[in-house]
Amino acid sequence: MIHKLNFVSFAAALGFFFLPWLDFQCSEKSVITQSGFQTVTGGGLLGEDTKSMAENKKNDEDQDGFGVALFVAVGLGCVALGLLLAFIGLLGGGPPSPALPALAAVALILIGLQMKLGFPMEQKIAESFQKPRDEEGNTHADVGKLFAQMNIRIVYRPWIYAELGSLFLPVGIAFFSIKLN
């Protein structure tokens, strides 16, 4: 039974990486949406209004992506390894691997740490709205950019919480199985 729960938990955790985790909104409109996998690769889905602006900007200059979330990348590796070990344990029988709760805990901690520190796209947005300086070093406020900065929100979608929950399951199973013995 524990083998099946571990396998399902890690399979769900891997699946949740491909669902939307972050929604960057400006004035309640979705500007960019990123899945867990896109935070690792530096990609994202642009909103309808943003697509036309990005096409115009792409003609002017090259875009360098949205940044890479390294903690999430290592967490993805832990989930993939955990899924492999859970699959081997499901086929082989025997006691569950003690590495599964450790891998889940590491992935859980790394994703939580990335949430606390902020995702790279959040940092790129903050950098893009810093006040520009002229040649003498004086700052001058661009009112449009400051107004846009005040209306930007980063919304965590439910799938990031589902990811954390699916990673918590193997840790909880290990805790309660130790507690019962």
LINKAQUI-V883101 format. One line per field, one symbol per residue. ss: DSSP state (A for helix, B for strand, O for the rest). psi: psi as a letter, one per 20 degrees, with the letter a starting at -180 (. if undefined). Layout:
ss: ???
psi: ???
This chain:
ss: OAAAAAAAAAAAAAAAOOOBBBBBBBOOBBBBBBBAAAAAAOOOBBOAAAAAAAAAAAAAOOOOOOOOOAAAAAAAAAAAAAAAAAAAAAAAOOOOOOAAAAAAAAAAAAAAAAAAAOOAAAAAAAAAOOOOBOOOOOBOOOAAAAAAAAOBBBBBOAAAAAAAAAAAAAAAAAAAAAAAO
psi: ghggggghghggghhihjqpgqooqpljppgppprghhhgijarpqrghhghhhgghhhgqqqkajqpnhhhghhgggggghgghhgghghibaqqpihghgggggggggghhhgghqqhhghhgghijqpqqahijqqppohgghghhhjpqopprhhhhhghghhhghggggghhghh.
